[in-house]
Amino acid sequence: MPFQIKVTEMIAYRAAYICSNPECNTLTIGPALTESALKNKKGEAAHIFGEKPGAARFTSNPSVDVNGVENGLWLCANCHTLIDKNNGIDYSELKLLEWKKEHEETISVLLRTHKSPLPLISRQSTNRKIAQNIVDYISSKGVFFQSSFIEDPMLCISSIDQVRKMIQREMREIDADKRFKEMCREIQDANREFMNELSLDSSMLDAHLIILRKKVGRQLKRLRDEIGCDISGQITNIIP
């Protein structure tokens, strides 16, 4: 059952009619070019907690009014369909509440500072591409997931150094995202520590690899969950 019209309008206004999915941010309203009295709209007010049994993310004891503004998330039609697929298993209410909070806070800042949302959307897209490049490069290095007994200490150091230099280059292009930069620094610190320790005592390769993989795995999990990076293959074995 859809929200009441007034509730839907408030949800849309609070999102500035921009899709709240941080991986999308598409504009959902615009003019019909052939007729000045007509408009185009591809946005919808989606329920965070399902409003009835059988709906995605339904719970008998929701933390919000299921028919209220706080339970509504403004999305484009495609993203609305996406979050409700398979009964919403891939998009928890906690994730969607976070989308709503962060998106509305961003819109509020833009409104108060008289700034256009277009550079913000562009920046998010650019940073996400950088993050995916880093993930893909790490995933190509067997040192992060291969059995330690087939690894050569010097080749390990060389491989990690290549990752370190690649991330260093990519970080120069990151635009105003402290959270993303922090993840990169954590990976860099783990890489640097591994190189230093292994250069002092290569007999402890297995122990050093375990520590490295745990630290990098935690940051890969953040890149997946917070930035939206796609992670697949053997590298997923080190993600907690």
C-alpha positions as CSV (number, residue, x, y, z in Angstrom):
1,M,0.0,0.0,0.0
2,P,1.5,3.4,-1.0
3,F,2.0,6.3,1.4
4,Q,-0.6,9.0,1.6
5,I,0.0,11.8,-0.9
6,K,1.1,14.3,1.7
7,V,3.6,11.9,3.2
8,T,4.9,11.0,-0.2
9,E,5.4,14.6,-1.0
10,M,7.3,15.2,2.2
11,I,9.6,12.2,1.6
12,A,10.3,13.5,-1.9
13,Y,10.9,17.1,-0.7
14,R,13.4,16.0,2.0
15,A,15.3,14.1,-0.7
16,A,15.1,17.0,-3.2
17,Y,13.6,14.5,-5.6
18,I,17.0,12.8,-6.0
19,C,17.3,9.1,-5.5
20,S,18.7,8.3,-2.1
21,N,20.7,5.3,-3.1
22,P,24.3,6.5,-2.8
23,E,25.3,4.5,-5.8
24,C,22.6,6.2,-8.0
25,N,21.7,9.8,-7.0
26,T,19.7,10.2,-10.2
27,L,17.3,13.1,-10.6
28,T,13.7,11.7,-10.6
29,I,11.6,14.7,-11.9
30,G,11.7,16.9,-15.0
31,P,9.6,18.6,-17.6
32,A,7.9,17.0,-20.5
33,L,9.5,18.7,-23.5
34,T,6.5,18.6,-25.9
35,E,3.9,19.9,-23.5
36,S,4.5,22.7,-20.9
37,A,1.6,21.4,-18.7
38,L,3.1,17.9,-18.3
39,K,5.9,16.6,-16.2
40,N,8.0,13.4,-16.0
41,K,8.5,11.6,-12.7
42,K,10.4,8.4,-12.1
43,G,10.8,8.6,-8.4
44,E,8.9,6.7,-5.7
45,A,8.5,6.6,-1.9
46,A,9.7,3.2,-0.8
47,H,9.0,1.6,2.5
48,I,12.0,0.9,4.7
49,F,10.1,-1.4,7.0
50,G,7.5,-3.4,5.1
51,E,3.9,-2.2,5.8
52,K,2.3,-5.7,5.8
53,P,3.2,-9.4,6.2
54,G,5.0,-10.6,3.1
55,A,6.4,-7.2,2.2
56,A,10.2,-6.7,2.1
57,R,11.7,-6.0,5.5
58,F,8.3,-6.5,7.3
59,T,8.5,-6.8,11.1
60,S,5.7,-7.0,13.6
61,N,7.5,-4.5,15.9
62,P,9.1,-1.7,13.7
63,S,11.0,1.1,15.3
64,V,9.2,3.7,13.3
65,D,5.6,4.5,12.1
66,V,5.4,2.3,8.9
67,N,3.1,4.9,7.3
68,G,5.1,7.9,8.4
69,V,7.8,10.1,6.8
70,E,10.5,8.4,8.8
71,N,9.8,5.1,7.2
72,G,9.9,6.5,3.6
73,L,12.9,6.5,1.4
74,W,12.9,8.4,-1.9
75,L,14.2,6.3,-4.7
76,C,14.1,6.1,-8.5
77,A,11.8,3.4,-9.8
78,N,14.7,1.1,-10.6
79,C,16.3,1.3,-7.1
80,H,12.9,0.8,-5.5
81,T,12.5,-2.5,-7.4
82,L,16.1,-3.4,-6.5
83,I,15.8,-3.0,-2.8
84,D,12.7,-5.1,-2.6
85,K,14.0,-8.1,-4.7
86,N,14.1,-11.4,-2.8
87,N,12.1,-9.9,0.0
88,G,14.7,-7.3,0.6
89,I,17.4,-9.7,1.8
90,D,20.3,-7.6,0.3
91,Y,19.0,-4.3,1.7
92,S,18.4,-4.3,5.4
93,E,16.3,-1.7,7.2
94,L,19.5,-0.5,8.9
95,K,21.2,0.1,5.6
96,L,18.2,2.0,4.2
97,L,17.8,4.1,7.3
98,E,21.5,5.0,6.9
99,W,20.9,5.9,3.2
100,K,18.0,8.2,4.3
101,K,19.9,9.9,7.1
102,E,23.0,10.6,5.0
103,H,21.1,11.7,1.9
104,E,18.9,14.1,3.8
105,E,21.9,15.5,5.7
106,T,23.7,16.1,2.4
107,I,20.7,17.8,0.9
108,S,20.3,20.0,4.0
109,V,24.0,21.1,3.8
110,L,23.7,21.9,0.1
111,L,20.5,23.9,0.7
112,R,22.1,25.9,3.5
113,T,25.3,26.6,1.7
114,H,23.7,27.4,-1.6
115,K,25.6,24.7,-3.5
116,S,24.6,22.6,-6.5
117,P,24.1,18.9,-5.9
118,L,25.7,18.1,-9.3
119,P,29.4,18.3,-8.2
120,L,28.6,16.2,-5.1
121,I,27.0,13.5,-7.3
122,S,29.9,13.6,-9.7
123,R,32.4,13.4,-6.8
124,Q,30.7,10.4,-5.3
125,S,30.8,8.6,-8.7
126,T,34.5,9.4,-9.2
127,N,35.5,8.2,-5.7
128,R,33.5,5.0,-6.1
129,K,35.4,4.3,-9.4
130,I,38.7,4.9,-7.6
131,A,37.7,2.5,-4.8
132,Q,36.7,-0.2,-7.2
133,N,40.1,0.2,-9.0
134,I,41.9,-0.3,-5.7
135,V,39.8,-3.4,-4.8
136,D,40.3,-4.9,-8.2
137,Y,44.1,-4.4,-8.0
138,I,44.3,-5.9,-4.6
139,S,42.2,-8.8,-5.8
140,S,44.7,-9.5,-8.5
141,K,47.6,-10.0,-6.0
142,G,47.8,-13.6,-4.8
143,V,49.8,-12.5,-1.7
144,F,46.5,-11.6,-0.1
145,F,44.8,-15.0,-0.5
146,Q,47.2,-17.7,-1.7
147,S,48.6,-20.4,0.6
148,S,51.7,-19.1,2.3
149,F,53.8,-22.2,1.5
150,I,53.9,-21.3,-2.2
151,E,54.8,-17.7,-1.5
152,D,58.4,-16.3,-1.8
153,P,59.2,-13.6,0.8
154,M,60.9,-11.3,-1.7
155,L,58.1,-11.6,-4.2
156,C,55.6,-10.9,-1.4
157,I,57.4,-7.7,-0.6
158,S,57.5,-6.7,-4.3
159,S,53.8,-7.4,-4.7
160,I,52.8,-5.5,-1.6
161,D,55.0,-2.6,-2.7
162,Q,53.2,-2.5,-6.0
163,V,49.9,-2.3,-4.2
164,R,51.2,0.4,-1.9
165,K,52.4,2.6,-4.9
166,M,49.1,2.0,-6.8
167,I,47.0,3.1,-3.8
168,Q,49.3,6.1,-3.3
169,R,48.7,7.2,-6.9
170,E,44.9,6.7,-6.6
171,M,44.6,8.6,-3.3
172,R,45.8,11.8,-5.0
173,E,42.5,11.7,-7.0
174,I,40.1,11.2,-4.1
175,D,38.0,14.2,-3.6
176,A,36.8,15.3,-0.1
177,D,36.0,11.8,1.3
178,K,37.7,11.4,4.7
179,R,36.1,8.1,5.3
180,F,37.4,6.6,2.1
181,K,40.9,8.1,2.6
182,E,40.9,6.5,6.1
183,M,40.3,3.1,4.6
184,C,43.1,3.6,2.1
185,R,45.5,4.7,4.9
186,E,44.6,1.6,7.0
187,I,45.5,-0.6,4.0
188,Q,48.7,1.4,3.4
189,D,49.7,1.0,7.1
190,A,49.1,-2.7,7.0
191,N,51.2,-3.0,3.8
192,R,54.0,-1.0,5.2
193,E,54.1,-2.9,8.4
194,F,54.2,-6.2,6.5
195,M,57.1,-5.1,4.3
196,N,59.1,-3.8,7.3
197,E,58.5,-7.0,9.4
198,L,59.2,-9.4,6.6
199,S,62.4,-7.6,5.6
200,L,63.7,-8.1,9.2
201,D,62.6,-11.8,9.6
202,S,61.4,-13.7,6.5
203,S,61.1,-16.9,8.5
204,M,57.8,-15.5,10.0
205,L,56.1,-15.2,6.6
206,D,53.0,-17.1,7.5
207,A,52.4,-15.1,10.7
208,H,53.0,-11.8,8.9
209,L,50.6,-12.8,6.1
210,I,47.9,-13.7,8.6
211,I,48.1,-10.3,10.2
212,L,48.2,-8.5,6.8
213,R,45.2,-10.3,5.5
214,K,43.1,-9.7,8.6
215,K,43.8,-5.9,8.4
216,V,43.3,-5.6,4.7
217,G,40.2,-7.8,4.9
218,R,38.6,-5.5,7.4
219,Q,39.1,-2.5,5.0
220,L,37.8,-4.5,2.0
221,K,34.6,-5.2,4.0
222,R,34.2,-1.5,4.6
223,L,34.8,-0.7,0.9
224,R,32.1,-3.2,0.0
225,D,29.6,-2.2,2.7
226,E,30.2,1.6,2.9
227,I,31.4,2.5,-0.6
228,G,29.5,-0.1,-2.6
229,C,32.5,-1.8,-4.2
230,D,32.0,-5.1,-6.0
231,I,34.3,-7.8,-4.5
232,S,34.5,-11.4,-5.8
233,G,36.8,-14.2,-6.3
234,Q,39.3,-15.7,-3.8
235,I,39.9,-12.3,-2.1
236,T,36.5,-12.7,-0.4
237,N,38.1,-15.4,1.8
238,I,39.9,-12.7,3.9
239,I,36.8,-10.6,4.4
240,P,35.4,-11.1,8.0
